[in-house]
Amino acid sequence: MPLHTLYLVRHGQYDEQDDGGLTKTGRIQADLAARALAHVRVGTIYTSTLRRALETTEAFKKRFPKVPVKPMHLLREAIPTAIPRMPDYAPRQRIRADRARAEAAFEKLFRPVRRSRVDVVIAHGNLIRFFACRALEIEPVTWVKLGSTHCSITEVVIESNGYMRLRTFNETHHLPKKLRTVSLAVLKQD
């Protein structure tokens, strides 16, 4: 049975004052995440078009120089549902647009394949948490309760019949404890 394995990698720590570029720590995290997947035969690397994701992708391009990289606007940061206890956090219009974009990204990437393949998706914490909820078929609003560490790796496997399994979530074994960072505000756009 062919399997489609997706490794979802959150971007590295970034400088909010510098247009979202990676910090020195973020660049180290990105290199360690790429190293953690170096043993995998990757078919395609998909990446958000935001700077912090593109800079994280650079570490993967060094490890996987022959693998095609596909920037996707659909993978940009999102607030895919209203946030319980903070209903005014984002305008409803933005939430609707972000949800539609997140759903479109999910439909495009999380699909069965005819021959087994592995892809890497470099994106943002909110979006990866949302994808995990969708893969588990639980209420998407649950994304708010899930953690997200910079350069963590989440693995989802899609079987040929479309059944999805979340193998790992927010895995950080490749990062020394001192490099396991999160955004200061859990709900902040990261």
N, C-alpha and C positions, 0 to 999 in steps of 0.2 A: 504494500500500500504506500503510495507516494505521500510524503509529509512536507509541509511548508513550514519551516522554522523561521520565526522572526525574533531577532534580538533587538529589543528596544533599549536604546542607550540615552540617558538624559545627558544634556550638555554639561560641560565642566563649570566650576565656579566662575562667576563673571563679575566685572566691575560695573556697578549700576551708574557710576559717574562718568564712565568712559564709553558711552554708546553700546554697552553690553559686551565689550570685548572680554576675553578670558583673562583671569588673573594668572600669576605665575603658578599658583596652586591649581587652577583650572587646567592649565596646559599639562601639568604633571598628571593630573587625574585622567585627562583625555588619553595620554600616552599609555597609562596603566590599563585603561579600559580596552584600548586597541590591542595591547599585549595579551590581555585575558582572552581575547577571541582569536588570537593569531593561529591557533590550531584548527580553526573552522574554515571550511571551503565556502567562502562567501560569493554569492551570485551578483548581488547589487547592493550598493549602499545608498539609501534614501536619506535626505537631510532636509531639515527646516531651512528656510532662507534667511533666518535671523542670524546676526553676526556671531553670537555665542555658539550656535549650533554649527555654523560653517567653520569656525575656528576649531571646534572639537573634531569635525570631519577631517581636518588636515592631518591629525594624528592617525586616523584610519587610512587615509590615502598613502601615508608613508608605509604602513604595515601591509596594505593591500594595493600595491601600485597598478595592478592590471585589472582591478575590479571597477566597473563603471559606477560613477557617482551621479545620482539624479536629485538635484534640488527640487523640492516640492513646496509651493506656497501653502498647500493644504496642511502641512505639518507645523505651521507657525503657531505660537502660543495661543491658547484658547481658554475661555471660561465657558465650558460646555453646558452648564446647568446653573440655575439659581443656587445660591449658597444658603443653606439653612442658617437661621439666626443672624444672617447678614443679607437680607433680601435686597437692599439698596446698594450692594457692593459694586455692581455693574449694571448699566442700563439694559433693560429687557431686549432692546433692539440688538445690542452687541451680543448678548447671550444667545439669541436666536441665530444670528449670523455665525458665531463661533461654533454653535452646536451643529449647524448645517455643514460647516467646513470639516469639523471633527468626524461627523458621520461619513462624509464623502471620502475622507482619508481612510477611515476604517474599511469602507466597502472596497476601496481600491487596493489596499495592501493585505487585508486579512481574508484571503481567499484560498481555496484549494488549488493545487497544481497537478499537472499531468505527470511530471517527473520530480522527484524530491529535490528540494533546493533550500538554501539558507540565505536570508537577507538581513541586513542590518538597517535599523531605522534610528536616526539621531534626531531627537526631538526635545520636547519640554516636559517638565514634571506634570503639569495639569493634564496635558494630552495623553501622556503615558498612563497616568492613573485612570483616565477615562477609557482608554483602550482596554486596560485590564478589566474594568467593570463590564464592558461590552463582551469581552471574550468569556467571562464567567457568567454572562447573562444575568447580572444583578443590576439593581437600579443604578443608573449612571450618576445620580446625585451622591452616591457613596464615594466617588473619587475624592471628595473633600477629606474623608477620614483616612486616606491612605498616605503613607510617607513617601518621600522622594528625595533621595540623596544625589548630589552631583556625581555624574558619571556612573551611576548605578546601572545594572543590566537586568532587564526583565525578559524572560523567554516565554514565547507563546508558540505552540505547535498546532497547526491546522491539518486535520486528517482529510483524506480525499472526499469524504462525505460532508465536509464542512464543520464537523465537530471540533471544538477548540479546547485546548488544555493550557492552563497557565502553569508552566513548569517551575519557574522562579519569578519572584517579584522583588524589585529594589535590591538586588544582590550586590554586595559590596566586598566580597572576599578578596578581591584584587586590590583593594585600597587599604593602606595602613590606617589604623584608627585616627591618626592625626589628620588624615586627608579626607575623612568622611564628613563632608560639609553639606548643609542644607541652607536654603534661603532663610533670611531672618524672620520673615512672616510667611507662615505656611500658605496663606491664601494669596500672597502677593504674586503678581505675574512673574513667572520665573522662566 
